[in-house]
Amino acid sequence: MAAGRGSLRSRRLHRLNGAVASVLLVTSVAACDVGEEPDSAPGSRDEEQRPAPVPPVRVGTNIADLRAADIGEPLRIDASQGTLKDVTLETADGTVLPGELDDGAWQLSSRLEPGTDYVATARAERTDGEVDTLVVRFHTEDLTLEEQTYPSVAPLAGETVGVGMPVIVSFDVAVADRAAFERHMIVTSTPAQPGSWHWFSDHLAHWRPRTYWQAGTDVTVDLDLNSIHAGNGVHGQESRTVDFHVGDANIYKVNARTHQMQVFSNAKLLRTVPITTGKAGFTTRSGTKVIMEKFETKRMNSETVGIASNDPEAYDIDDVRWAMRLTHSGEFIHAAPWSVGSQGSANVSHGCTGMSTADAGWLYAMSRRGDVVEYTGTDARMTLDNGYGDWNASFSDYKAGSALS
């Protein structure tokens, strides 16, 4: 795995010219000289007793094309008419790759890279105890960027998130063989918590635990995808490992009928905040939402949510304070000083959850990406794909979106 994506792409696009695909026997089989009368006639007793010539060792690989080896197949080297003793595999720059010898065959511990020359040097023992050294040279298939898919991951490495944060992996080139990839996408945690992947498309997969994360959990996302077949001639471009931490269990409960938000942290009620939600025609969705982004100030323009500038409901506010996004469709929690008179008593917004500037600033300061906001009191429903909507399905229904279900 390269230190950075840019250098990796450059290396993978580099074509090594003059690659030689060959198998070379370095040490030839020694002749066997037995008997006292070298001039014995054919059919003599001495010739009849002379041992048969020792057959040469043959080294084989699972490579179908030595000039364009498939990087998606784990490299395997074995020997016939002899016993494989050891193998050294190195690249043109002298880098030696690790492998294991087991049950008479050697297998590369990592995976081959595209557009690369390799030299495998194998030592094998013949049936007479002599050792032959054989060399296999091959070149791996050259891949374009369109034939490689890169996994972007959220949360970020080292990030501390809320208990509702899903693991999100997005691919820049479509993954047709989702099952092949999912077998190499592993999420582990301390303490351990069961969960599942759910594919939203060939470009996007989420993972969530059965229930909200336990506060204080440490999570590792291991995407061992480098060179794995993604289908349609595409391969994984890079393997990635991301570690993140789950912080306090911040769960905010909004009731659109009573116009109140209860703010809980680690099961303790910290404050009840008067709020306003969406008015008729702009109903706030009920269901479980997760904070996706935070902005100290945010311009909010109604045209971004489909309300034209000449509509009586149009708005354009440059500096909305303490804004936290909850959905792709435009629902936020934010300061709404213009509606303080209605907060706690009426729903007057265009779908967002408004509160006083002081309450919004206090909530913003304690909140993280991944904190949970549970809404009740309306007949509009939150969906799985509108933001981090992963909690708006039973776990069994969510797991049905796994390629391995």
Helices and strands as residue ranges (DSSP letters): H 5-13, E 22-25, H 45-49, E 58-61, E 76-80, E 83-91, E 96-97, E 99-102, E 105-108, E 117-125, E 131-139, G 145-147, E 148-149, E 151-154, E 160-161, E 167-171, H 178-182, E 185-190, E 195-201, E 204-209, E 218-223, E 229-231, E 234-236, E 240-246, E 250-255, E 260-265, E 268-274, E 287-290, E 293-301, G 302-305, E 316-325, E 332-335, G 337-339, E 353-355, H 357-366, E 372-376, H 395-399
